[in-house]
Amino acid sequence: MNTHIRAVLFDLDGTLADTAPDLGAALNRLLIEKGKEPQPYAAIRPLASHGARGLIELGFGITPNDAEFGALRERFLDLYELSICDETILFDGIHELIEQINARGLAWGIITNKPMRFTDPLIELLPLPIAPQTCVSGDTVGIPKPNPAPMLHAAAQLGIDPTYCLYVGDAERDIEAGRAVGMQTVLANYGYISETDDTPSWGADIKIEHPLELLAHLPLKQV
């Protein structure tokens, strides 16, 4: 237990909310539009944290260096916007975890690479027990994780030194960004982890298999 922690910050996709079903549905609608076979959910889920880039690469076998990537990305995002919370749910235990964070007098917030075009409406639709006290999207400060700027911005909004913050994420960039500013980092191993991810090399301070395991690492009550 770290008695110095004053705020708990979360990645969104694959950590706080299970967004893969809606992201995957948008990808498959796009694939069908283009006359291609839809992708199985088992292939989509591990790449959901990588957003449009990872999913388009999966479905079409192209990268941002390919000429057609930009148009496919924009169409994918438009399709996703139409069904941003049809099947998306909070991960099991998140609702209770946030209640406990609040009961212990800790602040909480979100730092995601998802553009605010999607983050803001999704946060409104999710059944969160308490609104986040900061929500930093991928385009809030003009540069996303693993750059440390979003982490510093969230801490500044809370008025809490980054070293008193704990950051939970399911991707290497999450751990890298948190470590860069001195946050205690937690790997959400229940999230969108690929079989090829070498998670021990990421250097997270803590690994959890379920959101409620985080409670053992938080102070009981702020004084």
ROTORGU-478719 format. One record per residue (C-alpha): chain; residue number from 1; x negated, z, y negated. Coordinates in Angstrom, 3 decimals, always signed. Each point is the difference from the previous one (the first is absolute). Example, Ala and Ser with C-alpha at 12.3 -4.5 7.8 and 13.67 -1.06 7.14 Angstrom:
(vodo "A", 1, (-12.300, +7.800, +4.500))
(vodo "A", 2, (-1.370, -0.660, -3.440))
//
This chain:
(vodo "A", 1, (+0.000, +0.000, +0.000))
(vodo "A", 2, (-1.320, -0.965, -3.421))
(vodo "A", 3, (+1.180, +2.629, -2.479))
(vodo "A", 4, (-1.252, -2.087, -2.949))
(vodo "A", 5, (+2.457, -2.874, +0.512))
(vodo "A", 6, (+2.514, -0.305, -2.837))
(vodo "A", 7, (+1.444, -3.485, +0.670))
(vodo "A", 8, (+0.751, -2.191, +3.015))
(vodo "A", 9, (-0.054, -3.765, -0.544))
(vodo "A", 10, (+1.170, -2.634, +2.470))
(vodo "A", 11, (-0.431, -3.661, +0.693))
(vodo "A", 12, (+3.425, -1.621, +0.359))
(vodo "A", 13, (+0.089, -2.678, +2.736))
(vodo "A", 14, (-0.936, +1.465, +3.369))
(vodo "A", 15, (-0.433, +3.542, -1.312))
(vodo "A", 16, (+3.112, +1.103, -1.861))
(vodo "A", 17, (+2.442, -2.723, +1.042))
(vodo "A", 18, (+0.286, -2.320, +2.982))
(vodo "A", 19, (+0.323, -3.272, -1.900))
(vodo "A", 20, (-1.237, -2.319, +2.763))
(vodo "A", 21, (+3.469, -1.055, +1.219))
(vodo "A", 22, (+0.997, -1.383, -3.410))
(vodo "A", 23, (-3.419, -1.541, -0.669))
(vodo "A", 24, (+0.086, -1.605, +3.425))
(vodo "A", 25, (+3.517, -1.315, -0.509))
(vodo "A", 26, (-1.080, -1.684, -3.239))
(vodo "A", 27, (-2.992, -1.574, +1.733))
(vodo "A", 28, (+2.134, -1.311, +2.846))
(vodo "A", 29, (+2.601, -1.437, -2.380))
(vodo "A", 30, (-2.828, -1.843, -1.736))
(vodo "A", 31, (-1.430, -1.241, +3.286))
(vodo "A", 32, (+3.409, -1.306, +1.073))
(vodo "A", 33, (+0.426, -1.720, -3.388))
(vodo "A", 34, (-3.287, -1.782, +0.618))
(vodo "A", 35, (+0.914, -1.008, +3.543))
(vodo "A", 36, (-2.283, +2.501, +1.687))
(vodo "A", 37, (+0.617, +2.543, +2.744))
(vodo "A", 38, (+0.698, +3.578, -1.148))
(vodo "A", 39, (-2.583, +2.664, +0.760))
(vodo "A", 40, (+0.701, +2.902, +2.382))
(vodo "A", 41, (+0.314, +3.426, -1.599))
(vodo "A", 42, (-2.937, +1.270, +2.071))
(vodo "A", 43, (-2.262, -2.458, -1.830))
(vodo "A", 44, (+1.495, +0.712, -3.439))
(vodo "A", 45, (-0.082, +3.807, -0.018))
(vodo "A", 46, (-3.791, +0.558, -0.004))
(vodo "A", 47, (-0.374, -2.398, -2.935))
(vodo "A", 48, (+2.849, +1.300, -2.162))
(vodo "A", 49, (-2.340, +2.126, -2.136))
(vodo "A", 50, (-1.880, -3.172, -0.930))
(vodo "A", 51, (+3.045, -1.365, -1.840))
(vodo "A", 52, (+0.660, -3.651, -0.717))
(vodo "A", 53, (-3.588, -1.058, +0.580))
(vodo "A", 54, (-0.226, +1.441, +3.502))
(vodo "A", 55, (+3.445, -1.146, +1.056))
(vodo "A", 56, (-0.395, -3.560, -1.258))
(vodo "A", 57, (-3.358, -0.205, +1.731))
(vodo "A", 58, (+1.695, +1.167, +3.201))
(vodo "A", 59, (+2.901, -2.428, -0.256))
(vodo "A", 60, (-1.713, -3.073, -1.398))
(vodo "A", 61, (-3.668, +0.493, +0.835))
(vodo "A", 62, (-1.097, -0.456, -3.609))
(vodo "A", 63, (-1.746, +2.115, -2.641))
(vodo "A", 64, (+0.194, +0.126, -3.816))
(vodo "A", 65, (-2.708, -2.693, -0.017))
(vodo "A", 66, (+2.496, -2.527, +1.383))
(vodo "A", 67, (+1.922, -2.119, -2.502))
(vodo "A", 68, (+3.434, +0.785, +1.435))
(vodo "A", 69, (-0.512, +3.760, +0.079))
(vodo "A", 70, (+1.284, +0.706, -3.525))
(vodo "A", 71, (+3.357, -1.710, +0.479))
(vodo "A", 72, (+0.537, +1.627, +3.401))
(vodo "A", 73, (-0.825, +3.400, -1.449))
(vodo "A", 74, (+2.516, -0.387, -2.835))
(vodo "A", 75, (+2.732, -1.119, +2.388))
(vodo "A", 76, (-0.776, +2.881, +2.345))
(vodo "A", 77, (+0.268, +2.499, -2.863))
(vodo "A", 78, (+3.294, -1.492, -1.163))
(vodo "A", 79, (+1.420, +0.315, +3.518))
(vodo "A", 80, (-1.261, +3.568, +0.335))
(vodo "A", 81, (+1.560, +0.973, -3.330))
(vodo "A", 82, (+3.421, -1.025, +1.333))
(vodo "A", 83, (-0.170, +2.551, +2.832))
(vodo "A", 84, (-2.463, +2.625, -1.129))
(vodo "A", 85, (+1.758, +2.922, +1.662))
(vodo "A", 86, (+2.282, -1.443, +2.675))
(vodo "A", 87, (-1.904, +1.590, +2.883))
(vodo "A", 88, (-2.685, +2.022, -1.784))
(vodo "A", 89, (+0.126, +3.748, +0.683))
(vodo "A", 90, (-2.116, +3.044, -0.735))
(vodo "A", 91, (-2.267, +0.912, +2.887))
(vodo "A", 92, (+1.244, +2.874, +2.123))
(vodo "A", 93, (-0.889, +3.297, -1.674))
(vodo "A", 94, (-0.685, -1.401, -3.498))
(vodo "A", 95, (+3.207, +1.409, -1.506))
(vodo "A", 96, (-0.803, +3.510, +1.233))
(vodo "A", 97, (-3.667, -0.355, -0.940))
(vodo "A", 98, (+0.845, -0.812, -3.621))
(vodo "A", 99, (+2.427, +2.924, -0.123))
(vodo "A", 100, (-2.765, +2.288, +1.259))
(vodo "A", 101, (-2.530, -1.403, -2.483))
(vodo "A", 102, (+2.443, +0.757, -2.798))
(vodo "A", 103, (+0.825, +3.469, +1.375))
(vodo "A", 104, (-3.701, +0.841, +0.005))
(vodo "A", 105, (-0.267, -0.850, -3.683))
(vodo "A", 106, (-2.044, -3.142, +0.498))
(vodo "A", 107, (+0.430, -3.277, -1.861))
(vodo "A", 108, (+0.513, -3.222, +1.936))
(vodo "A", 109, (-0.230, -3.683, -0.711))
(vodo "A", 110, (-0.603, -3.529, +1.259))
(vodo "A", 111, (-2.946, -2.359, -0.389))
(vodo "A", 112, (+0.695, -3.394, +1.556))
(vodo "A", 113, (-1.316, -3.541, -0.208))
(vodo "A", 114, (+3.604, -1.255, +0.074))
(vodo "A", 115, (+0.850, -1.687, -3.337))
(vodo "A", 116, (+2.307, +2.069, -2.206))
(vodo "A", 117, (+2.558, -2.837, +0.284))
(vodo "A", 118, (+0.624, +1.363, +3.502))
(vodo "A", 119, (-1.195, +3.606, -0.225))
(vodo "A", 120, (+2.398, +1.151, -2.696))
(vodo "A", 121, (+3.249, -1.259, +1.580))
(vodo "A", 122, (-1.101, +1.116, +3.471))
(vodo "A", 123, (-0.678, +3.556, -1.210))
(vodo "A", 124, (+3.508, +0.061, -1.497))
(vodo "A", 125, (+1.514, -1.050, +3.341))
(vodo "A", 126, (-1.958, +2.333, +2.298))
(vodo "A", 127, (+1.639, +3.385, +0.757))
(vodo "A", 128, (-2.798, +2.089, -1.473))
(vodo "A", 129, (+0.966, +3.644, -0.528))
(vodo "A", 130, (-1.988, +0.238, -3.247))
(vodo "A", 131, (-1.173, -2.835, -2.231))
(vodo "A", 132, (-3.770, -0.578, -0.105))
(vodo "A", 133, (-1.691, +1.448, -3.071))
(vodo "A", 134, (-2.241, -3.054, -0.217))
(vodo "A", 135, (+0.383, -3.464, +1.509))
(vodo "A", 136, (-2.899, -2.404, -0.401))
(vodo "A", 137, (+0.540, -3.556, +1.256))
(vodo "A", 138, (-2.563, -2.667, +0.777))
(vodo "A", 139, (+0.353, -1.520, -3.460))
(vodo "A", 140, (+0.518, +3.168, -2.055))
(vodo "A", 141, (-3.604, +0.159, -1.212))
(vodo "A", 142, (-0.867, -3.658, +0.641))
(vodo "A", 143, (-2.088, +0.555, +3.124))
(vodo "A", 144, (+1.048, +1.324, +3.428))
(vodo "A", 145, (-1.666, +2.211, +2.617))
(vodo "A", 146, (-2.756, +0.215, +1.197))
(vodo "A", 147, (-0.937, +0.062, -3.675))
(vodo "A", 148, (+0.220, +3.671, -1.048))
(vodo "A", 149, (+1.856, -0.737, -3.256))
(vodo "A", 150, (+3.517, +0.557, +1.474))
(vodo "A", 151, (-1.118, +3.352, +1.424))
(vodo "A", 152, (-1.358, +1.151, -3.339))
(vodo "A", 153, (+3.158, -1.181, -1.774))
(vodo "A", 154, (+2.277, +1.986, +2.328))
(vodo "A", 155, (-2.093, +3.153, -0.366))
(vodo "A", 156, (+0.000, -0.387, -3.782))
(vodo "A", 157, (+3.786, -0.400, -0.050))
(vodo "A", 158, (+0.319, +3.260, +1.932))
(vodo "A", 159, (-2.591, +1.733, -2.146))
(vodo "A", 160, (-1.876, +1.026, +3.159))
(vodo "A", 161, (-3.673, -0.608, +0.737))
(vodo "A", 162, (-0.398, -2.504, +2.872))
(vodo "A", 163, (-1.991, +2.557, +1.992))
(vodo "A", 164, (+3.166, +2.130, +0.181))
(vodo "A", 165, (+1.994, -2.913, +1.448))
(vodo "A", 166, (+0.533, -0.991, +3.616))
(vodo "A", 167, (+0.640, -3.666, +0.775))
(vodo "A", 168, (+1.762, -1.232, +3.146))
(vodo "A", 169, (-0.281, -3.632, +1.097))
(vodo "A", 170, (-0.108, -2.276, +3.031))
(vodo "A", 171, (-2.536, -2.622, -1.136))
(vodo "A", 172, (-3.747, +0.000, -0.539))
(vodo "A", 173, (+0.447, -0.759, -3.701))
(vodo "A", 174, (+2.089, +3.176, -0.356))
(vodo "A", 175, (-2.754, +2.204, +1.383))
(vodo "A", 176, (-2.676, -1.865, -1.961))
(vodo "A", 177, (+1.858, +0.359, -3.310))
(vodo "A", 178, (+0.766, +3.673, +0.567))
(vodo "A", 179, (-3.567, +0.851, +0.967))
(vodo "A", 180, (-1.354, -1.860, -3.049))
(vodo "A", 181, (+1.686, +2.483, -2.367))
(vodo "A", 182, (-0.558, +3.146, +2.053))
(vodo "A", 183, (+3.499, +0.342, +1.445))
(vodo "A", 184, (+0.406, +1.527, +3.435))
(vodo "A", 185, (+1.093, -2.909, +2.196))
(vodo "A", 186, (+2.446, -0.064, +2.909))
(vodo "A", 187, (+0.398, -2.848, +2.477))
(vodo "A", 188, (+3.667, -0.558, +0.911))
(vodo "A", 189, (-0.725, -1.110, +3.547))
(vodo "A", 190, (+3.724, -0.553, +0.626))
(vodo "A", 191, (-0.047, -2.863, -2.499))
(vodo "A", 192, (-0.947, -3.667, +0.182))
(vodo "A", 193, (-3.252, +0.308, +1.918))
(vodo "A", 194, (-1.327, -3.062, +1.800))
(vodo "A", 195, (-1.802, +0.123, +3.349))
(vodo "A", 196, (-3.027, -1.458, -1.790))
(vodo "A", 197, (-0.081, +2.703, -2.705))
(vodo "A", 198, (-3.059, +2.218, +0.394))
(vodo "A", 199, (+1.709, +3.016, -1.545))
(vodo "A", 200, (-2.786, +2.560, +0.681))
(vodo "A", 201, (-2.344, -2.061, -2.204))
(vodo "A", 202, (+2.362, +0.367, -2.958))
(vodo "A", 203, (-1.079, +3.596, -0.506))
(vodo "A", 204, (+3.358, +1.706, -0.549))
(vodo "A", 205, (-0.183, +3.785, -0.239))
(vodo "A", 206, (+3.131, +0.502, +2.114))
(vodo "A", 207, (+1.961, -2.106, +2.498))
(vodo "A", 208, (+3.690, +0.621, +0.706))
(vodo "A", 209, (+2.253, -1.488, +2.664))
(vodo "A", 210, (+3.247, +1.139, -1.667))
(vodo "A", 211, (+0.790, +0.732, -3.666))
(vodo "A", 212, (+0.834, +3.666, +0.602))
(vodo "A", 213, (-3.509, +0.633, +1.340))
(vodo "A", 214, (-1.091, -0.178, -3.639))
(vodo "A", 215, (+1.621, +3.378, -0.721))
(vodo "A", 216, (-2.792, +1.833, +1.835))
(vodo "A", 217, (-2.453, -1.353, -2.565))
(vodo "A", 218, (+1.941, +1.014, -3.130))
(vodo "A", 219, (+0.050, +3.331, -1.831))
(vodo "A", 220, (+3.072, +2.100, +0.751))
(vodo "A", 221, (+0.956, +0.669, -3.603))
(vodo "A", 222, (-1.490, -0.661, -3.402))
(vodo "A", 223, (-0.744, +3.179, -1.959))
//
